């Protein structure tokens, strides 16, 4: 008994048939109606891209603010006013 492997006698075959080669010679133009590939980024992909562009977290700053919140010294009318102004500016930019 002879065993020739999973591909049989002909050897490995591609899953999908090969497409004809496409080339444009110098001096030729491609018609405007020629289909083109198009990529669409999902909202989730856009959000993840935005997250990846955020600056690094400054852990020492976060710990200092946590300490201030725990002791009750973080909140002040001036800080609240500044935070609200920044929030409104950001919402108006949308």
Buried (B, 14 or more C-beta within 10 A) or exposed (E): EEEEEEEEEEEEEEEEEEEEEEEEEEEEEEEEEEEEEEEEEEEEEEEEEEEEEEEEEEEEEEEEEEEEEEEEEEEEEEEEEEEEEEEEEEEEEE
